[in-house]
Each structure stands twice: as structure tokens, then as C-alpha cells.
Amino acid sequence: MKKIFSRLIPLMLICLLATSTVVFAKKSPDATRAKLDKMSVEVLDRMYAKYPESKDAVENSYGYCTISSASVKLGLWGDDHGRGLAYNKETEEKIYMKMKEVTVGINLGAKEYDLLFIIQNKEAWERFISGSIKFGTEATAQASDGVKGGSFANAKIVANGVWVYQLNKKGVAVELSLKGARISPFRTLN
């Protein structure tokens, strides 16, 4: 067991350093927006392939947000960060977003994953893009919209009028922890 941990700790530190370097790399706002626009399309394509019902959810929503995220978990702490694009289908408004999640507990691993938030109405949209929605680990396996009688299989409810699909891309993380996340506008890009 000691041998495993002695090999994993340097690997985790390298992952943390590499992740931090990528996060702090400077690009022009236009280049970053173009990259996030492309990433949003890729996230939607992956979600539609994995969760075909997510396509109907997006088509029938007020808006949606795609986020591509990475996490590093080591020891008593964990850190997730991501960037993405929120799109209002009613107004065709784009808002570039960032996500930060912190975990405290028993954490080990690293992974990359995509999130697709389905936003059902104007009030939920306003809360979402303002950064006032904060969420933790509470979720359900299937959520109903409460209005049309529909449901979003495989989606988890994160707030009133907001559901999320998650798709792990690569890596593995083991965690027994408390977590809290916040998604807010990326001020330098909007």
C-alpha cells in the first residue's frame, strides 16, 4: 500500500502543476471565446451520443450551459475547475462561464468531465448567469420539470429549474467528501 501511495503522490503533484499551468496560460479574449465556442459544440456532441434524451432537453429548454472541467483530488482536499458557455435560446445571448468546486474529505485521483446544464425558464437563467446558484452533492437520478410533466432521465437536479448531465471523459477519482461548487460569469470574456 505504501508503494502505491509513494508512486501516486508524485503523479498527482505533476497533474496539479500541469493543470495549474494550463489554467494560468494567457490567451487573447477572442481566442479564448473561439475555443469555448468550439468546446461547447464538442460537449453537446458527446452528450447527445451518450445521453440521446439530452438533445430533446436542450431543444425544449429556455437555455443551456456546457462546461468542460478537470479535477485533481489529493489527500484532504480536491479542486475542480472548468470553463464553458451558457446560451439563451430565446435571446441568442452567449455568456462565457467559469466553474470552481472545492472538496474536503478523503480524495484521490484526477479526471476530466463535461457538464451540460439544462435551464428551463427565465428566472432560472437569471439566477444561473448571475452566479447565485451554488450547489453541492445533493441530486436525484431522474428529475421532473414540474410543469409539463416531462422528465430528464439521467439528469440531476441542481436548483429549481436547472438540471445537469455529467459525462466523464478520462481519469478516475475516489472521494468521500463534502463539496461545494459555484458557476459564475467569466467577466474578462463577456
C-alpha positions as CSV (number, residue, x, y, z in Angstrom):
1,M,0.0,0.0,0.0
2,K,2.9,2.4,0.8
3,K,4.4,1.6,-2.5
4,I,1.2,2.6,-4.3
5,F,0.9,5.9,-2.4
6,S,4.6,6.7,-2.9
7,R,4.1,6.4,-6.7
8,L,0.7,8.2,-6.8
9,I,1.7,11.3,-4.8
10,P,4.3,12.5,-7.3
11,L,2.0,11.7,-10.2
12,M,-0.8,13.8,-8.5
13,L,1.6,16.7,-7.9
14,I,2.6,16.6,-11.6
15,C,-1.1,16.6,-12.6
16,L,-1.7,19.5,-10.3
17,L,1.2,21.5,-11.7
18,A,0.2,20.8,-15.3
19,T,-3.4,21.8,-14.5
20,S,-2.4,25.0,-12.8
21,T,-0.1,25.9,-15.7
22,V,-2.9,25.4,-18.2
23,V,-5.4,27.5,-16.1
24,F,-3.0,30.4,-15.9
25,A,-1.8,30.4,-19.5
26,K,-2.7,33.8,-21.1
27,K,-4.7,33.9,-24.4
28,S,-6.4,36.8,-26.0
29,P,-10.1,37.1,-25.1
30,D,-11.1,36.5,-28.7
31,A,-9.0,33.3,-28.9
32,T,-10.5,32.1,-25.6
33,R,-14.1,32.8,-26.8
34,A,-13.4,30.9,-30.0
35,K,-12.0,28.0,-28.1
36,L,-15.0,27.9,-25.7
37,D,-17.5,28.1,-28.7
38,K,-15.8,25.1,-30.3
39,M,-15.7,23.3,-27.0
40,S,-19.4,23.9,-26.4
41,V,-20.3,22.2,-29.7
42,E,-18.0,19.2,-28.8
43,V,-19.6,18.9,-25.4
44,L,-23.1,18.8,-26.9
45,D,-22.0,16.2,-29.5
46,R,-20.6,13.9,-26.7
47,M,-23.7,14.4,-24.5
48,Y,-26.0,13.6,-27.4
49,A,-24.1,10.4,-28.2
50,K,-24.1,9.3,-24.5
51,Y,-27.5,10.6,-23.4
52,P,-29.7,10.9,-26.5
53,E,-32.5,12.3,-24.4
54,S,-30.3,15.3,-23.7
55,K,-30.9,16.6,-27.2
56,D,-34.7,16.9,-26.6
57,A,-33.9,18.5,-23.3
58,V,-31.8,21.2,-25.0
59,E,-34.3,21.7,-27.8
60,N,-37.1,22.2,-25.3
61,S,-35.2,24.4,-22.8
62,Y,-35.0,28.2,-22.3
63,G,-31.2,27.9,-22.4
64,Y,-28.3,25.6,-21.6
65,C,-24.7,25.8,-20.4
66,T,-21.9,23.5,-21.4
67,I,-18.8,23.3,-19.2
68,S,-15.6,21.2,-19.7
69,S,-13.9,20.6,-16.4
70,A,-10.9,19.0,-14.8
71,S,-10.4,17.9,-11.2
72,V,-7.5,16.9,-9.1
73,K,-8.1,15.2,-5.7
74,L,-5.3,14.6,-3.3
75,G,-5.4,13.9,0.4
76,L,-7.9,16.0,2.3
77,W,-8.7,18.4,-0.5
78,G,-9.9,18.4,-4.0
79,D,-10.1,21.1,-6.7
80,D,-12.3,21.2,-9.8
81,H,-12.3,24.0,-12.3
82,G,-13.9,24.4,-15.7
83,R,-15.0,26.9,-18.4
84,G,-17.9,27.0,-20.7
85,L,-20.7,28.7,-22.5
86,A,-24.2,29.5,-21.4
87,Y,-26.6,30.0,-24.4
88,N,-30.0,31.7,-24.1
89,K,-32.2,30.2,-26.8
90,E,-34.8,32.9,-26.5
91,T,-32.5,35.9,-26.9
92,E,-29.5,34.1,-28.6
93,E,-27.3,35.6,-25.9
94,K,-24.0,33.9,-25.1
95,I,-22.4,34.2,-21.6
96,Y,-19.0,32.7,-21.0
97,M,-18.9,31.0,-17.7
98,K,-16.4,29.5,-15.2
99,M,-16.8,26.9,-12.5
100,K,-15.0,26.3,-9.3
101,E,-15.6,23.4,-7.0
102,V,-13.8,22.6,-3.7
103,T,-14.0,19.3,-1.9
104,V,-12.9,18.5,1.7
105,G,-12.6,14.9,2.9
106,I,-10.8,11.8,1.6
107,N,-9.8,12.5,-2.1
108,L,-7.5,10.7,-4.5
109,G,-7.4,10.9,-8.3
110,A,-7.8,13.1,-11.3
111,K,-10.4,13.3,-14.1
112,E,-11.8,15.3,-16.9
113,Y,-15.5,15.6,-17.4
114,D,-18.2,17.5,-19.3
115,L,-21.3,19.1,-17.8
116,L,-24.5,20.1,-19.6
117,F,-26.9,22.3,-17.7
118,I,-30.5,22.5,-18.9
119,I,-32.1,25.8,-17.9
120,Q,-35.9,25.7,-18.0
121,N,-37.1,29.3,-17.6
122,K,-36.1,32.9,-17.5
123,E,-35.9,33.1,-13.7
124,A,-33.6,30.0,-13.6
125,W,-31.5,31.6,-16.4
126,E,-31.1,34.9,-14.5
127,R,-30.0,33.0,-11.3
128,F,-27.7,30.8,-13.3
129,I,-25.8,33.5,-15.2
130,S,-25.6,35.8,-12.1
131,G,-23.6,33.2,-10.3
132,S,-26.1,32.9,-7.5
133,I,-26.7,29.2,-7.9
134,K,-24.3,27.2,-5.7
135,F,-24.7,23.5,-5.4
136,G,-23.2,20.5,-3.6
137,T,-23.7,16.8,-3.8
138,E,-27.5,16.7,-3.4
139,A,-29.1,15.3,-6.6
140,T,-31.7,12.8,-7.9
141,A,-31.3,10.2,-10.6
142,Q,-34.3,11.5,-12.5
143,A,-35.8,14.9,-12.4
144,S,-39.2,16.1,-13.5
145,D,-39.8,19.6,-14.8
146,G,-42.9,20.0,-12.6
147,V,-44.7,21.9,-15.3
148,K,-45.0,19.9,-18.5
149,G,-45.0,16.5,-16.8
150,G,-41.8,15.7,-18.6
151,S,-38.6,14.3,-17.1
152,F,-35.0,14.3,-17.8
153,A,-33.7,10.7,-17.5
154,N,-30.1,10.6,-16.4
155,A,-30.1,14.3,-15.4
156,K,-29.6,15.5,-11.9
157,I,-31.5,18.5,-10.4
158,V,-29.1,21.1,-9.1
159,A,-31.5,24.0,-8.5
160,N,-35.1,25.0,-9.2
161,G,-35.4,24.9,-13.0
162,V,-31.8,23.7,-13.6
163,W,-30.7,20.1,-14.4
164,V,-27.3,18.8,-15.2
165,Y,-25.9,15.9,-17.3
166,Q,-22.4,14.7,-16.5
167,L,-20.1,12.8,-18.7
168,N,-16.7,11.6,-17.5
169,K,-14.1,11.8,-20.3
170,K,-11.0,10.3,-18.7
171,G,-9.3,9.6,-15.4
172,V,-10.6,8.3,-12.1
173,A,-11.1,9.9,-8.7
174,V,-12.2,8.3,-5.4
175,E,-13.7,10.7,-3.0
176,L,-15.6,10.6,0.3
177,S,-16.0,14.2,0.9
178,L,-18.2,17.3,1.2
179,K,-18.2,19.6,-1.8
180,G,-19.5,22.9,-2.9
181,A,-19.4,24.4,-6.4
182,R,-20.1,27.8,-7.9
183,I,-20.6,28.7,-11.6
184,S,-20.3,32.4,-12.4
185,P,-19.8,34.6,-15.5
186,F,-16.2,34.9,-16.9
187,R,-16.0,38.7,-16.5
188,T,-13.0,39.2,-18.8
189,L,-14.7,37.4,-21.7
190,N,-18.2,38.9,-21.5
